[in-house]
């Protein structure tokens, strides 16, 4: 069996936001933005809150993108090349 999916920006944002909402179970407000060019500097920036809907709604994600560093798993591994998981 083979199937294809072609997702637009709204579908991609929904998947990312829902994934992080599951990771942080107390999240009740979220907002996300996809920026950059594929293969060059494509990135997702998201904000998640457990209470302040108005703050999330008014948050400028473009500005936040310029103010914070990458903090995903791949960046962690780049920053910590000696990191290992002990399997027992």
Secondary structure, DSSP 8 states (H G I E B T S, - for coil): --------HHHHHHHHHHHHHHHSTT--EEEEEEES-TTTT-EEEEEEESS-HHHHHH--HHHHHHHS---SHHHHHHH-TT------
